[in-house]
């Protein structure tokens, strides 16, 4: 009986010893995980160092720019932008001061004023944008212009003109001027984002008022509604009587 107790005791001691040894020996998975973590940390460190070096190199290149280089840089930004950008935004993008940006704009305007240039720098709704010169664009408008215009009909253009000159204006007032239903033309202009709802008229029924949009100004290269061509006396009287 004592021999059996001794055997049991020895077996328990051996089991406890084996468990302790198992806990102390790291598994292959732990080794792999540690190596992977170390590799990721090393790669992250290399990436950070590379980014810092690249940023430093760009900073040195910018500090070495003269006015000619700065003008070329701004021209690149304007070429890549598809919407008018203000001096403040151009300054932020190019990392040039607003004073330098303004000087570069002046130089570019002079450059594009030459007869051998088919583009010009236009100020549209408070921003600057590279646009084709009208005299040359007219020669290729059949290919490029119609695609952008979506082939607005004469009726749509007339409706848009009424809204532009008489805004804010209601649908009923537009129909009073044109003497035809304006539903279809209004839908087309809303889809093209040339017009939008700007409020409601303070009369019974509270009809919706419509006005032109930023997209309208951009499309027609206008700085503001004040830049619209002056109406002749007949058209001006026609629009006024309908109100």
C-alpha positions in Angstrom: 0.0 0.0 0.0 2.9 2.4 0.8 4.5 1.5 -2.5 1.3 2.5 -4.4 1.1 5.8 -2.5 4.7 6.5 -3.4 4.2 5.8 -7.1 1.2 8.1 -7.2 3.1 10.8 -5.5 6.0 10.5 -7.9 3.6 10.6 -10.9 2.0 13.8 -9.6 5.4 15.5 -9.1 6.5 14.5 -12.6 3.2 15.9 -14.1 3.7 19.2 -12.2 7.2 19.5 -13.4 6.2 18.9 -17.0 3.5 21.6 -16.8 6.0 24.1 -15.5 8.4 23.3 -18.3 5.5 23.7 -20.9 4.7 27.1 -19.6 8.3 28.3 -19.8 9.0 27.1 -23.3 7.6 29.6 -26.0 5.6 28.1 -28.9 6.5 28.5 -32.5 3.5 30.7 -33.0 4.7 33.0 -30.4 8.1 33.2 -32.1 6.4 33.9 -35.5 4.2 36.6 -33.9 7.2 38.3 -32.3 9.1 38.3 -35.5 6.2 39.7 -37.5 5.6 42.5 -35.1 9.3 43.4 -35.1 9.2 43.4 -39.0 6.1 45.6 -39.1 7.7 48.1 -36.7 10.9 48.2 -38.7 8.9 48.8 -42.0 6.9 51.5 -40.3 10.1 53.2 -39.1 11.5 53.0 -42.7 8.3 54.5 -44.2 8.3 57.4 -41.7 11.9 58.1 -42.4 11.3 57.9 -46.2 8.3 60.3 -45.9 10.3 62.7 -43.8 13.2 62.7 -46.3 10.8 63.3 -49.2 9.1 66.2 -47.4 12.4 67.7 -46.7 13.5 67.4 -50.3 10.3 69.1 -51.5 10.7 71.8 -49.0 14.2 72.5 -50.3 12.9 72.6 -53.9 10.2 75.1 -53.0 12.6 77.3 -51.2 14.8 77.5 -54.3 12.0 78.6 -56.6 12.2 82.0 -58.3 9.2 84.0 -59.7 9.4 82.2 -63.1 9.3 78.8 -61.4 6.5 79.9 -59.1 4.5 81.1 -62.1 5.0 77.7 -63.8 3.9 76.0 -60.6 0.7 78.0 -60.4 0.1 77.4 -64.0 0.3 73.6 -63.3 -2.2 73.9 -60.5 -4.6 75.9 -62.7 -4.3 73.3 -65.5 -5.1 70.5 -63.1 -8.1 72.2 -61.5 -11.5 71.9 -63.2 -13.3 74.5 -61.2 -12.5 78.2 -60.4 -10.2 78.6 -57.4 -9.7 81.7 -55.3 -6.3 83.2 -54.5 -6.5 81.9 -51.0 -7.1 78.3 -52.2 -4.4 78.5 -54.9 -2.1 79.7 -52.2 -2.9 76.7 -50.0 -2.5 74.2 -52.8 0.8 75.7 -54.2 2.1 76.6 -50.8 3.0 80.1 -52.1 2.0 83.3 -50.4 -1.2 85.1 -51.6 1.0 88.0 -52.7 3.1 85.7 -54.9 0.0 84.0 -56.3 -1.5 87.3 -57.3 1.8 88.3 -59.0 1.8 84.9 -60.8 -1.8 85.4 -62.0 -0.8 88.8 -63.4 2.1 87.3 -65.3 0.0 84.4 -66.7 -2.7 86.9 -67.9 0.0 88.7 -69.8 1.3 85.5 -71.2 -2.0 84.3 -72.4 -2.9 87.7 -73.9 -0.4 86.9 -76.8 -2.0 86.2 -80.2 -0.4 82.7 -80.3 -2.2 81.5 -77.2 -5.6 79.8 -77.5 -6.4 79.9 -73.8 -6.8 82.7 -71.2 -7.0 83.1 -67.5 -10.6 84.0 -66.6 -12.0 85.2 -63.3 -15.3 83.4 -62.6 -17.5 83.7 -59.5 -14.5 84.9 -57.4 -12.0 82.3 -58.7 -9.5 81.8 -61.5 -9.8 79.2 -64.2 -8.0 78.4 -67.5 -10.6 78.7 -70.3 -10.4 78.7 -74.2 -10.5 82.0 -75.9 -13.9 82.5 -77.5 -12.6 83.3 -81.0 -10.9 79.9 -81.2 -13.4 77.9 -79.2 -16.1 79.0 -81.7 -14.1 77.2 -84.4 -14.2 73.8 -82.6 -17.5 74.3 -80.6 -19.3 71.8 -82.8 -17.1 69.0 -81.3 -16.4 70.2 -77.8 -19.1 72.8 -76.9 -22.2 70.8 -77.9 -21.1 68.0 -75.7 -20.8 70.2 -72.7 -24.0 72.1 -73.4 -26.1 69.0 -73.8 -27.6 70.7 -76.8 -29.9 73.1 -75.0 -32.8 74.0 -77.2 -33.8 77.5 -78.1 -36.7 77.3 -75.7 -34.5 76.2 -72.9 -32.1 79.0 -73.5 -34.9 81.5 -73.6 -36.3 80.2 -70.3 -32.8 80.3 -68.8 -32.4 83.9 -70.0 -35.7 84.9 -68.4 -34.7 83.4 -65.1 -31.2 85.0 -65.2 -32.5 88.5 -65.9 -35.6 88.4 -63.7 -34.6 86.3 -60.7 -36.0 85.5 -58.3 -39.0 84.5 -60.4 -41.8 82.0 -60.1 -42.8 79.4 -62.7 -46.1 81.2 -63.4 -44.2 84.5 -64.1 -41.9 82.6 -66.5 -45.0 81.2 -68.3 -46.5 84.7 -68.4 -43.5 86.0 -70.3 -43.2 83.0 -72.7 -46.9 82.4 -73.0 -46.3 78.6 -72.9 -46.0 75.9 -70.3 -42.6 75.9 -68.7 -42.6 72.5 -67.0 -40.3 70.7 -69.4 -37.9 73.5 -69.8 -37.7 74.0 -66.0 -37.0 70.3 -65.5 -34.1 70.4 -68.1 -32.6 73.4 -66.4 -32.9 71.9 -63.0 -31.3 68.7 -64.2 -28.4 70.6 -65.6 -28.1 72.5 -62.3 -28.3 75.9 -64.1 -31.2 76.9 -61.9 -32.4 76.1 -58.3 -35.1 76.9 -55.8 -34.1 80.1 -53.9 -37.2 80.5 -51.7 -41.0 81.1 -51.8 -42.8 84.2 -52.8 -44.8 85.9 -50.1 -48.2 85.7 -51.8 -51.1 83.3 -51.5 -50.0 79.8 -52.3 -46.4 80.5 -51.6 -45.1 79.7 -55.1 -41.5 78.6 -55.4 -38.9 81.2 -56.6 -36.1 80.2 -58.9 -32.7 81.7 -59.5 -29.5 80.8 -61.3 -26.6 78.8 -59.8 -22.8 78.8 -59.6 -22.8 76.2 -62.4 -24.7 78.7 -64.6 -22.0 81.4 -63.9 -19.2 79.0 -64.6 -20.7 77.7 -67.8 -21.1 81.2 -69.3 -17.8 82.5 -67.8 -19.5 85.2 -65.7 -18.1 86.7 -62.5 -21.6 87.5 -61.3 -25.1 88.2 -62.5 -24.1 91.9 -62.9 -21.9 90.8 -65.9 -24.9 89.7 -68.0 -25.2 91.7 -71.2 -27.6 94.5 -71.0 -31.1 93.9 -72.4 -32.5 96.1 -75.0 -35.5 98.3 -74.1 -38.1 96.0 -75.6 -36.9 92.9 -73.8 -36.5 94.8 -70.5 -40.1 96.1 -70.8 -41.3 92.6 -71.6 -39.8 91.1 -68.5 -41.0 94.0 -66.3 -44.6 93.8 -67.4 -44.8 90.1 -66.6 -43.9 90.8 -62.9 
